[in-house]
Amino acid sequence: MPKHLYSTLSQAVEALRRLGFAAHFTYDEKTRTIAAEGRSYKGEDLRIVDHYRFEGMSDPDDSSVLYALEGPDGTKGLLVAAYGAYAEAGLGAALKETKDSHGE
């Protein structure tokens, strides 16, 4: 997937949804899984297709990263996460286990 530059998180979400990343992924701290569409995945089951970082205009602590993910069953969707001081440690650990193909 060619890398695009987006000015805002909402622009990136809208564009990626048009490219078929329609599912909304969330992280469950209790089960340490990433879920979407009623299915749960371990980090190693998912592939990062692309990612984008955004910083808040007025507050550098307002930082987020948008991941475009794909599951082994073809589920494609987005996961929005904080990074920096507000990042979820468990999510970071789960994402370290993913297959990362956004540089291909």
C-alpha positions as CSV (number, residue, x, y, z in Angstrom):
1,M,0.0,0.0,0.0
2,P,1.5,3.4,-1.0
3,K,2.3,5.7,2.0
4,H,0.1,8.8,2.2
5,L,0.5,11.8,4.3
6,Y,-2.5,13.0,6.2
7,S,-2.8,16.2,8.2
8,T,-5.3,14.8,10.7
9,L,-6.3,11.6,12.3
10,S,-9.9,11.9,11.0
11,Q,-8.6,12.4,7.4
12,A,-6.5,9.2,7.7
13,V,-9.4,7.2,9.2
14,E,-11.8,8.4,6.4
15,A,-9.3,7.5,3.6
16,L,-8.3,4.1,5.0
17,R,-12.0,3.2,5.4
18,R,-12.5,4.0,1.8
19,L,-9.6,1.5,1.1
20,G,-11.5,-1.2,2.9
21,F,-10.3,-0.9,6.5
22,A,-13.8,-0.8,7.9
23,A,-13.5,-2.9,11.1
24,H,-12.9,-1.1,14.4
25,F,-10.1,-2.9,16.4
26,T,-9.9,-2.6,20.1
27,Y,-7.5,-3.9,22.7
28,D,-8.7,-6.0,25.7
29,E,-6.3,-5.7,28.6
30,K,-7.9,-8.6,30.5
31,T,-7.5,-11.1,27.7
32,R,-4.5,-9.4,26.0
33,T,-6.2,-9.7,22.7
34,I,-7.1,-7.3,19.9
35,A,-10.7,-7.7,18.8
36,A,-12.9,-6.6,15.9
37,E,-16.2,-7.8,14.4
38,G,-16.8,-10.2,17.3
39,R,-13.4,-12.0,16.8
40,S,-10.4,-11.9,19.0
41,Y,-6.8,-12.1,17.8
42,K,-3.4,-12.5,19.4
43,G,-0.8,-10.0,18.2
44,E,1.0,-12.6,16.2
45,D,-2.2,-13.3,14.2
46,L,-2.4,-9.8,12.9
47,R,-0.5,-7.9,10.2
48,I,0.2,-4.2,10.3
49,V,-0.5,-2.9,6.8
50,D,0.4,0.7,7.7
51,H,0.5,3.1,10.5
52,Y,0.4,6.9,11.0
53,R,1.4,9.1,14.0
54,F,-0.3,12.3,15.0
55,E,0.4,14.9,17.6
56,G,-2.1,17.3,19.1
57,M,-2.0,20.9,17.8
58,S,-1.9,22.5,21.2
59,D,-0.8,19.8,23.5
60,P,2.1,17.5,22.7
61,D,0.7,14.9,25.2
62,D,-2.3,14.6,22.9
63,S,-0.6,12.0,20.6
64,S,-2.0,9.1,18.8
65,V,-1.1,6.4,16.3
66,L,-3.4,4.9,13.8
67,Y,-2.8,1.3,12.8
68,A,-4.3,-0.3,9.6
69,L,-4.5,-4.0,10.6
70,E,-5.4,-7.2,8.7
71,G,-6.4,-10.5,10.4
72,P,-5.7,-14.0,9.1
73,D,-9.4,-14.3,8.1
74,G,-9.2,-11.1,5.9
75,T,-10.7,-8.8,8.4
76,K,-9.3,-5.3,7.7
77,G,-9.7,-2.4,10.1
78,L,-8.2,0.3,12.2
79,L,-6.9,0.7,15.7
80,V,-6.3,4.1,17.3
81,A,-4.0,4.1,20.3
82,A,-2.2,6.7,22.4
83,Y,1.5,6.8,22.4
84,G,4.0,8.4,24.8
85,A,2.9,8.9,28.4
86,Y,-0.6,7.6,27.8
87,A,0.2,4.5,25.8
88,E,-1.2,1.2,27.0
89,A,1.8,-1.1,27.8
90,G,-0.2,-4.2,27.1
91,L,-1.2,-3.0,23.6
92,G,2.4,-2.1,22.8
93,A,3.5,-5.6,23.8
94,A,0.7,-7.2,21.6
95,L,1.7,-5.0,18.6
96,K,5.3,-6.0,18.9
97,E,4.2,-9.6,18.1
98,T,2.4,-8.6,14.8
99,K,3.7,-9.1,11.3
100,D,4.7,-5.7,10.0
101,S,4.4,-5.3,6.3
102,H,3.8,-1.6,5.9
103,G,7.4,-1.1,4.6
104,E,6.8,-3.5,1.7
